[in-house]
Amino acid sequence: MAPIPSADFAKHSDSLRLVGDLGIVSMGHVGSVLLFGDRPPDHMRDIAFPTDSSTSKRLLRWYLDKQGLDPRTIDLGPDLSSMLQQCDGALLIGDRALRAASEHPSLVQLDLGAEWTRSTGLPMVFGVFATHESSENQDILEAKTELISNYQAFINDNHRREEVVRIAADKIGLTPSRMDQYFRSEVSNILDEQSVEGLARFLVDVCGMDTGLVQRSIQSVTP
């Protein structure tokens, strides 16, 4: 069992099973999947995509198509300065996006989590937990139970939470308050019913999975 990008699950769904209750989820602004540039998206002639993101690239292409935009896209290493030297826009994810937004807030043009929720009214599930179809249910259940227990401890134990926030903030180069905001209100690891609906919408509308296959994948989720 491992976390993988939602787009990768779509690509390999014939050999994988979803694991219930866990994911990488945003409801609105996510803060860590951002399009940067010195002009709005509809004036970008070209956009640099990072080489380390399948879900976010799919999501940005969905947004551009929805807006009737067709900029040139190229894959580059995830370095904001280098990307913007070669293109009008740059997509960054994860720690790099959080750090770049803190250092260059005026360059943030689009939060893709916010755009997805604005358009669909649903959470955006950037990643899922999945397992090979041959995996034993009992082994998966034990691993999942431990992960959920650890996450709940992080949510409910203030001392543990403060320690994780401090370490993450030091690693990325953010203030503890910004890091705490990210964990509290921008990202969650719980895949609830509404999140499952958002995931299904993404897999069908953005990744092109068959609706019936998506429903079967969700219905056969590992307990």
C-alpha positions in Angstrom: 0.0 0.0 0.0 1.3 3.4 -1.0 0.2 6.9 -1.8 0.2 7.7 -5.5 -1.0 10.5 -7.7 -4.7 10.2 -8.6 -3.8 10.4 -12.3 -1.4 7.4 -11.9 -4.2 5.4 -10.4 -6.3 6.2 -13.5 -3.3 5.0 -15.7 -2.8 1.7 -13.8 -6.3 1.1 -12.5 -6.4 -2.4 -14.2 -3.8 -3.7 -11.7 -4.6 -1.6 -8.6 -7.2 -1.3 -5.9 -8.2 1.9 -4.0 -7.7 1.8 -0.2 -10.6 3.5 1.5 -10.6 6.5 3.9 -7.1 7.9 3.0 -6.0 10.4 0.4 -4.4 13.7 -0.3 -7.3 16.1 -0.4 -8.0 19.8 -0.6 -11.3 21.7 -0.3 -10.6 25.0 -2.0 -7.2 26.6 -1.8 -4.5 24.0 -1.5 -1.5 26.3 -1.5 0.9 23.7 -2.9 -0.3 23.3 -6.5 0.2 26.6 -8.1 0.6 28.3 -11.4 3.2 31.1 -11.3 3.9 33.9 -13.7 4.0 37.7 -14.3 0.8 37.6 -16.2 -2.6 35.9 -16.0 -3.1 32.5 -17.5 -5.0 33.8 -20.6 -1.9 35.9 -21.5 0.6 33.0 -21.1 2.1 32.0 -24.4 3.9 29.0 -22.9 3.9 27.2 -19.5 6.6 25.0 -18.0 5.4 21.8 -16.4 7.5 20.1 -13.7 8.7 16.6 -14.3 7.4 15.4 -10.9 3.6 15.8 -11.2 1.1 13.8 -13.2 -2.2 14.8 -11.4 -1.3 18.5 -11.4 -0.4 18.5 -15.1 -3.7 16.8 -15.9 -5.6 19.3 -13.8 -3.9 22.3 -15.4 -4.6 21.0 -18.9 -8.2 20.6 -17.8 -8.3 24.2 -16.7 -6.7 25.5 -19.9 -9.1 23.5 -22.1 -12.1 24.7 -20.1 -10.9 28.3 -20.7 -10.3 27.7 -24.4 -6.5 28.3 -23.9 -3.8 26.4 -25.7 -0.3 27.7 -24.6 2.8 25.7 -25.6 3.8 23.4 -22.7 7.2 22.0 -22.0 8.6 19.7 -19.2 11.4 21.3 -17.1 13.0 20.6 -13.8 10.9 22.2 -10.9 12.9 25.4 -10.4 10.8 28.5 -10.6 13.6 30.9 -11.7 14.7 28.6 -14.5 11.2 27.8 -15.6 10.2 31.5 -15.8 13.3 32.4 -17.8 12.1 30.0 -20.5 8.3 30.3 -20.2 5.6 32.8 -19.3 4.1 30.4 -16.7 5.4 27.7 -14.4 3.5 25.0 -12.5 5.0 24.0 -9.2 3.7 21.5 -6.5 4.5 20.5 -3.0 7.2 22.1 -0.9 8.6 24.0 -3.9 5.2 25.7 -4.5 4.7 26.6 -0.8 8.2 28.1 -0.6 7.9 30.0 -4.0 4.5 31.4 -3.0 6.0 32.7 0.3 9.0 34.2 -1.5 7.2 35.5 -4.6 3.5 36.0 -3.7 2.9 38.4 -6.6 3.7 35.7 -9.1 1.0 33.3 -7.9 -1.6 33.4 -10.7 -3.7 30.3 -10.0 -4.4 27.8 -7.2 -5.5 24.6 -8.9 -7.2 23.2 -5.9 -9.3 26.4 -5.6 -10.1 26.4 -9.3 -11.3 22.8 -9.2 -13.6 23.4 -6.2 -14.9 26.7 -7.6 -15.8 24.9 -10.8 -17.2 21.6 -9.4 -18.2 22.4 -5.8 -16.2 19.3 -4.8 -12.9 18.6 -3.0 -9.9 17.9 -5.2 -8.2 14.6 -4.5 -4.6 14.9 -5.7 -3.5 11.6 -4.4 -4.9 8.3 -3.3 -3.7 5.3 -1.4 -3.7 2.1 -3.5 -2.5 -1.4 -3.4 -1.8 -4.1 -6.0 -4.9 -6.1 -6.7 -3.3 -9.3 -5.3 -2.6 -7.8 -1.9 -4.1 -9.4 1.2 -7.0 -7.5 2.8 -5.8 -8.1 6.3 -2.4 -6.7 5.7 -3.8 -3.6 4.1 -6.3 -3.1 6.9 -3.6 -3.2 9.5 -1.4 -0.7 7.6 -4.4 1.6 7.0 -5.5 1.4 10.6 -2.0 2.5 11.7 -1.9 5.4 9.3 -5.3 6.7 10.3 -4.3 6.4 14.0 -1.2 8.4 13.4 -3.0 11.0 11.4 -5.7 11.4 14.1 -3.0 11.7 16.7 -1.4 14.5 14.7 -4.8 16.2 14.5 -5.8 15.8 18.1 -2.4 15.9 20.0 -1.3 19.6 20.2 2.2 18.8 21.3 2.7 16.3 18.4 1.1 18.7 16.0 3.4 21.5 17.0 6.5 19.4 16.6 5.5 18.2 13.1 4.6 21.8 12.1 8.0 23.1 13.4 10.0 20.4 11.6 8.1 20.9 8.3 8.4 24.7 8.6 12.1 24.5 9.2 12.6 22.1 6.3 10.6 24.2 3.7 11.6 27.6 5.0 8.2 28.8 6.1 6.9 30.3 9.3 5.2 27.8 11.7 2.0 29.8 11.5 1.9 29.4 7.7 2.7 25.7 8.0 0.0 25.2 10.6 -2.5 27.0 8.3 -1.6 24.6 5.5 -2.2 21.5 7.6 -5.3 22.8 9.3 -7.3 24.3 6.4 -5.7 23.5 3.1 -4.9 19.8 3.0 -6.3 16.7 4.6 -5.5 13.0 4.5 -9.0 11.8 5.1 -11.0 10.6 2.1 -14.7 11.2 3.1 -17.8 10.7 1.0 -17.6 14.1 -0.7 -14.0 13.6 -1.5 -14.8 10.2 -3.1 -17.3 12.1 -5.3 -14.6 14.6 -6.2 -12.2 11.8 -7.0 -14.7 10.1 -9.3 -15.3 13.4 -11.1 -11.6 13.9 -11.6 -11.0 10.4 -12.9 -13.8 10.6 -15.4 -13.7 14.2 -16.5 -10.0 14.9 -16.4 -8.4 11.5 -16.8 -10.9 10.0 -19.2 -11.7 6.9 -17.2 -14.9 5.1 -18.0 -17.7 6.0 -15.6 -18.6 2.3 -15.0 -14.9 1.4 -14.3 -14.6 4.3 -11.8 -17.7 3.2 -10.0 -16.5 -0.4 -9.8 -13.2 0.8 -8.5 -14.9 2.8 -5.8 -17.3 0.0 -4.9 -14.5 -2.5 -4.6 -12.4 -0.3 -2.4 -10.2 -2.2 0.1 -11.9 -1.9 3.5 
